[in-house]
Amino acid sequence: MNGEEALVMGLANRIVEKGKARAEAEALALQIATHPQSCMRSDRQSAYRGFDLSMDEVMDLEFRLGMEIIAGADLQAGAKRFSQGIGKHGRFQNEAKIQ
């Protein structure tokens, strides 16, 4: 399968020039690392645990995982950063690294 086909099938979310895959992957990893880690872990856990669940069960899982985030320490700090413009409209690049 070539890159274009993988993109169309949803197995890839971008195509990069030959020889640039590692650099692009590292750049993407740095971008992802700027997001609150509790949210990233919750999203990952939801994807793994929800794979074989019904839609109602997945929505319940999302709600429960979301409530864990709301109860966590990252929420207030994240809300403050968002109110300052970090993350609004997808603006994460060139922002201070979020702890």
Helices and strands as residue ranges (DSSP letters): H 3-9, H 21-33, H 37-50, H 55-71, H 74-83, G 88-90
